[in-house]
Every structure is written in structure tokens, then in C-alpha cells.
């Protein structure tokens, strides 16, 4: 599946297709993110006033400038008679909702994010901006301790509505984690399995890794008892485990639930020895170090756990 990065590269090579599924604004934002000033300048010249106002918001975020003036200007431009753009007005309201949340205005954030999602659902359903609105609304509910509302929002991201594959991945990952926190492990594992399928479609390695390690960690809860019927067999777990071994991500980070999930599956499959590429001194997650010590009895892992917890 081609991404905005792929289309931007085609643009650089003078192979830009006017029928690209991504707007000029999307490509300009991608150029901004990549620091491609030449492409950004050319693409910016092709933007409508409403699109340019949204790009200004993104530029303010990247430069860590005050975003609110840019948002207010964008709302004015997107709602004015001569420059009106209903979809981008929804995007601007979403941006204001995010800023309100950051500033602690929870009620105002809820109002803006809900308004934005409703508008975008009506004028650009399953489009890039609608996807962003749905994911941001779900994150808002999680941040305000409303997991069931977040689960409901993720549930609105249906495969039947042609949402982007990466949006489907993120929604299934989010739903899986919520269900796991409620100890509904079978449903959580099913969502993680579906996330793998969508991650393979979009071919984004980081999303594949997140989906696969989450699936492995959840599957470990089932492998000691009844095996689930929904493709979650020992063979499936074994295959996903093999795929994870091929990726071998960076090991640093104080909280690594992905590597803990990989270790749980390795323990269930009796394949812990195949994780010897995980270097003890690079691990910063004390729970992971503890897990390796429990699984291997290794003095080096015990020592690493003590170092990370200050028990030396």
C-alpha cells in the first residue's frame, strides 16, 4: 500500500499523479515532517487559502510556536464565504480541541473533538481527517478515564467504510488493550490478531511489531488452557513469534510491553533460548529484566533487575 511518503517521493521524481489519493495538503505536511524544504515550497504554492491555514497550524506545532492564533485564523478562513472548506473547518476544530485538552479545558476539548468528528463524518467519512478525529476522540476518552467510550469510538472504525489500513491497526490495538485491561482476553486477542492483518496491509514495520507482540503476550494467557478457535492456535503463535524474531527492534526504553509479550510467548513455546539477541545491559525495563530472570534463572538478569530498581 502506497503511503504519503511514497507519493511525495514520486513528486520529487516528477512523477506526481494528480489522481493521488492524498491531497496536496497531506503531501505538504509530509514534506514538512521530512524537512524537505524544496518540495514544501512547491506544494505550498498549490494550496488553497483553507489548506494553507491548516499547514500553518502544523508548522506552528513543528516549531513549537503558539498554535492557537493559527487555529483561530484557520477557523475564520475555513468558515468564510469566499474561502469556506467544510472538511478543513472540522480539522481546525479538532486541532483546537487538542489544544484545549493540553491546556486543561476538558469540557471545551470534548465539545470541539465531538463537533469535529461529527462534521468530518458527514463530509469526509473514512477520509484522513475523519480517521484522525476518531483516533483523537478515542485517545481523549482514554485520557479522561472513559475506556468504554474509547472502545465505542474504536468500534465506529469499520472495515466496511474504507478507513486507512493504519487507522484500522491503531483502532484494533487500542480496543485490544482496553479489553485486556478488563480481562476479556479472548476478545482482546481477536482484536490483536485483526491488527496484524491490517498492519500487513499497510506494511508499516512498527505497526506490525506492535500488533504481533501484543498478540503474543495475550496468547500466552490462553496457551496453558483451552486454545481459542479464531486462528489462535499454537501454530499461529509459533509463526508470529518467528516473524518477530526477524524484526529485532531497538531494545532501549524504560517500559517495553512489546518485549514482555515476546518473552511470555517464548516461555509458553519453550523458546526463550532464541531471545539470546536481547542484550542484558541494553534493557531499561525492570519488569522485563525480572521476567527474564524468572524464565532463565540467569544471574546477569537478576543483577540487571537490581541495578534498574536500585536494590544493589
C-alpha positions in Angstrom: 0.0 0.0 0.0 1.4 3.4 -1.0 1.7 6.0 1.7 2.1 9.8 1.6 5.8 9.3 1.8 5.7 7.2 -1.4 3.6 9.8 -3.2 6.0 12.5 -2.0 8.9 10.6 -3.4 7.1 10.3 -6.7 6.6 14.1 -6.6 10.3 14.6 -6.1 11.0 12.5 -9.1 8.5 14.5 -11.2 6.1 11.5 -11.3 3.4 13.1 -9.2 -0.1 11.9 -10.2 -2.9 14.4 -9.9 -5.1 11.4 -9.1 -3.1 10.7 -5.9 -5.3 9.5 -3.1 -3.6 12.0 -0.8 -4.3 15.8 -1.1 -1.7 18.4 -1.8 -2.0 19.5 1.8 -1.2 16.0 3.0 1.9 15.8 0.8 2.9 19.3 2.0 2.6 18.2 5.7 4.6 15.1 4.8 7.3 17.3 3.2 7.3 19.4 6.3 7.8 16.4 8.6 10.7 15.2 6.5 12.4 18.6 6.4 12.1 18.7 2.6 12.0 22.5 2.1 12.1 22.4 -1.7 9.1 20.1 -2.1 7.3 22.0 0.7 7.8 25.4 -1.1 6.4 24.0 -4.4 3.5 22.2 -2.7 2.6 25.2 -0.6 2.2 27.3 -3.7 -0.6 25.0 -4.8 -2.6 25.2 -1.6 -6.0 26.9 -1.3 -6.3 29.5 1.5 -8.0 27.0 3.7 -5.3 24.4 3.1 -2.6 26.9 3.7 -4.2 27.8 7.0 -4.1 24.2 8.2 -0.4 23.8 7.1 0.3 26.9 9.2 -1.1 25.1 12.2 1.2 22.1 11.5 4.2 24.4 11.0 3.5 26.0 14.4 3.4 22.6 16.1 6.6 21.5 14.5 8.4 24.7 15.5 6.7 24.6 19.0 5.3 28.1 18.5 1.9 29.3 19.8 -0.6 27.3 17.9 -3.9 29.0 19.0 -3.5 32.1 16.8 -3.0 29.9 13.7 -6.1 27.8 14.7 -8.3 30.9 15.2 -7.1 32.2 11.8 -7.8 28.8 10.1 -11.3 28.7 11.6 -12.0 32.1 10.2 -10.7 31.3 6.8 -12.4 27.8 6.6 -15.8 29.2 7.6 -15.7 32.4 5.5 -17.9 32.6 2.4 -15.2 33.0 -0.2 -12.7 30.5 1.3 -15.0 28.1 3.0 -14.0 24.4 3.3 -16.3 22.3 5.5 -13.8 19.4 5.9 -10.9 21.6 6.9 -13.1 23.5 9.3 -13.6 20.2 11.0 -9.9 19.6 11.0 -9.3 23.1 12.6 -11.9 22.4 15.3 -10.1 19.1 16.0 -6.8 21.0 16.4 -8.5 23.4 18.8 -9.8 20.5 20.8 -6.4 19.1 21.2 -5.0 22.4 22.3 -7.8 22.8 24.8 -7.1 19.4 26.2 -3.4 20.2 26.6 -4.4 23.4 28.5 -6.7 21.5 30.8 -10.0 22.7 29.3 -11.6 19.2 29.3 -15.1 20.4 28.6 -14.0 22.6 25.7 -11.9 19.8 24.3 -14.8 17.4 24.4 -17.0 19.9 22.7 -14.5 20.6 19.9 -13.5 17.0 19.3 -17.1 15.8 19.2 -18.1 18.6 16.8 -15.1 17.9 14.6 -15.8 14.1 14.4 -19.5 14.7 13.6 -18.7 17.3 10.8 -16.0 15.1 9.3 -18.2 12.0 9.4 -20.8 13.9 7.3 -18.4 15.5 4.7 -15.4 13.2 4.6 -16.3 9.9 6.1 -13.3 7.5 6.4 -11.0 10.1 5.0 -7.7 11.0 6.5 -9.1 13.9 8.6 -12.0 11.8 9.8 -9.6 9.0 10.8 -7.6 11.5 12.8 -10.7 12.8 14.5 -11.8 9.3 15.5 -8.4 8.3 16.9 -8.0 11.6 18.8 -11.5 11.2 20.2 -10.7 7.7 21.4 -7.4 9.0 23.0 -9.3 11.8 24.7 -11.7 9.3 26.3 -8.8 7.1 27.5 -7.1 10.2 28.9 -10.2 11.1 30.8 -10.7 7.6 32.2 -13.6 6.7 29.9 -12.4 3.4 28.4 -15.9 2.2 27.4 -16.4 5.4 25.4 -13.0 4.9 23.8 -14.0 1.3 23.0 -17.2 2.6 21.4 -15.2 5.1 19.3 -12.8 2.4 18.1 -15.8 0.3 17.2 -17.0 3.0 14.8 -13.9 2.4 12.7 -15.3 -0.3 10.5 -13.6 -2.3 7.7 -16.7 -1.7 5.6 -16.1 2.1 5.5 -12.7 2.1 3.7 -10.7 3.6 6.5 -6.9 3.6 6.0 -5.2 0.3 7.0 -3.1 2.1 9.6 -6.2 3.5 11.2 -7.7 0.1 11.4 -4.5 -1.2 13.0 -4.5 1.6 15.7 -8.1 1.1 16.5 -7.8 -2.7 16.9 -4.7 -2.2 19.0 -6.5 0.3 21.2 -9.5 -1.9 21.5 -7.4 -4.9 22.4 -5.6 -3.1 25.2 -8.8 -1.9 26.7 -10.4 -5.4 26.6 -7.2 -6.9 28.1 -7.4 -4.4 31.0 -10.9 -5.7 31.6 -9.6 -9.3 31.5 -11.6 -10.1 28.4 -8.6 -11.8 26.9 -10.3 -13.8 24.1 -11.8 -10.6 22.6 -8.5 -8.8 23.2 -6.6 -11.4 21.4 -9.0 -11.4 18.5 -8.6 -7.7 18.1 -4.8 -8.0 18.2 -5.0 -10.8 15.5 -7.0 -8.5 13.3 -4.5 -5.7 13.9 -1.8 -7.9 12.5 -3.8 -8.5 9.3 -4.3 -4.7 8.8 -0.6 -4.0 9.7 0.5 -6.4 7.0 -1.7 -4.5 4.5 -0.2 -1.1 5.3 3.3 -2.7 5.5 4.5 -0.3 8.4 7.0 -2.3 10.3 6.5 -0.5 13.6 2.7 -1.3 13.5 3.4 -4.9 12.6 5.7 -5.2 15.5 3.2 -3.7 18.0 0.4 -5.9 16.7 2.4 -9.1 16.7 3.9 -8.7 20.2 0.6 -7.7 21.7 -1.0 -10.8 20.1 1.8 -13.0 21.5 1.5 -11.6 25.0 -2.2 -12.1 25.1 -2.0 -15.6 23.5 0.3 -16.6 26.4 -2.8 -16.3 28.6 -4.6 -19.0 26.6 -1.8 -21.5 25.8 -1.9 -23.0 29.2 -5.5 -23.9 28.8 -8.1 -24.2 26.1 -6.8 -22.9 22.7 -9.1 -20.4 21.1 -10.7 -21.3 17.7 -10.3 -18.0 16.0 -6.9 -18.8 14.2 -5.3 -18.5 17.6 -3.6 -21.9 17.6 -0.1 -22.9 18.7 0.9 -22.9 15.1 -0.3 -19.3 14.6 1.6 -18.2 17.7 4.7 -20.0 16.6 4.5 -18.3 13.2 4.1 -14.8 14.6 6.9 -15.5 17.0 9.2 -16.4 14.1 8.2 -13.2 12.3 9.1 -11.1 15.4 12.5 -12.8 15.6 13.2 -11.5 12.1 12.5 -7.8 13.1 14.6 -7.4 16.2 13.8 -3.8 17.2 15.8 -1.4 19.3 16.0 -2.7 22.9 16.2 0.5 24.9 13.2 2.1 26.7 12.0 2.1 30.4 8.7 0.4 29.5 8.7 -2.3 26.9 5.4 -4.2 27.0 6.2 -5.4 23.4 9.3 -7.3 24.6 7.5 -8.6 27.6 4.8 -10.0 25.3 7.5 -11.6 23.2 9.1 -13.2 26.4 5.7 -14.5 27.6 5.1 -16.2 24.3 8.7 -17.6 24.2 8.2 -19.0 27.7 4.9 -20.7 26.6 6.5 -22.1 23.5 9.7 -23.1 25.3 11.8 -20.9 23.0 13.3 -18.5 25.5 16.8 -19.5 24.4 16.1 -17.9 21.0 15.9 -14.5 22.6 19.6 -14.5 23.3 20.0 -11.5 21.0 18.3 -9.3 23.7 21.4 -7.9 25.4 21.1 -7.6 29.2 22.9 -4.3 29.6 20.7 -2.6 27.0 17.4 -3.4 28.8 16.0 -0.5 30.8 12.6 -2.0 31.8 12.8 -3.6 35.3 9.7 -5.8 34.7 11.3 -7.2 31.6 14.6 -7.9 33.4 12.6 -9.6 36.2 10.7 -11.7 33.6 14.0 -12.8 32.0 15.4 -13.8 35.4 12.3 -15.8 36.2 12.4 -17.5 32.8 16.1 -18.2 32.7 17.4 -18.1 36.3 20.3 -16.1 34.9 22.5 -14.2 37.5 23.1 -11.5 34.9 19.4 -10.8 34.6 19.0 -10.8 38.3 21.8 -8.3 38.6 20.3 -6.1 35.9 16.9 -6.1 37.7 18.7 -5.0 40.9 20.5 -2.2 39.0 17.3 -0.9 37.5 15.4 -1.0 40.8 18.2 0.4 43.0 18.4 -2.8 45.0 22.2 -3.1 44.7 
